[in-house]
Amino acid sequence: MKKVLLVTASLIALGAAAPAVAADLAARPYTKAPPMIAAVYDWSGFYIGVNGGGGWSRNDWDAVAPNVAFGPEGSHDASGATVGGQIGYRWQAGTWVFGLEAQGNWADFKGSNTSLLFPGFVNHSKIDAFGLFTGQVGYAVNNVLLYVKGGAAVTSNRNHINTVAGALAASTGDDTRWGGTVGAGLEYGFAPNWSIGVEYNHIFLQDRTYTFITPAGVFFGTDRISQDVDLVTARLNYKFGGPIIAKY
């Protein structure tokens, strides 16, 4: 009986002392959760890509002296497909992106109209290639880039006159025309180094006076041709270098 009383008294004493011992223990320190890491797409670096789409040009023909009768011969649209490539470099400062790009495309923009002055003849225009050399200014929202662009443009043209029956009457041969271009685009980075986009460009060219020569080498006439071009293309780019930076 004495042993039972002794054990009971000891348990009561330990129970009374437990709160005091617990009070003497240090509080458990608070540990802050590790910060989340946000991945930010980096548009800086060299890139190369391909593009494809369509375009159309407006061509106004005017017969000029030394033709006896001269004046407007009419207008036509030359439209078709295009495919090509681009290479460039971008650098990013905060959310702003700046770049330089060179683009070269094959094209098949063709159109024609019957001459208003000479109804027995049909005027034909064709663009078979063009190049764009532009600067870019863009605004990036992570992996989405909106940009505008502008610079110089060059086109390779062919102009000829056929009879209504389809025989070649006269031509100018190949011609290279320089002008300017402005445009805008939207690009989306869908993988670490890959992006897709869509782009619009307008090319404006100065009027040019052409001398037409028959297949036999005889002077046929002269025309002043005004021309501008609109382009819509889809693009796929690969960017070299580190694609993503991380921030806390």
Disulfide bonds with the S-S distance in Angstrom:
none
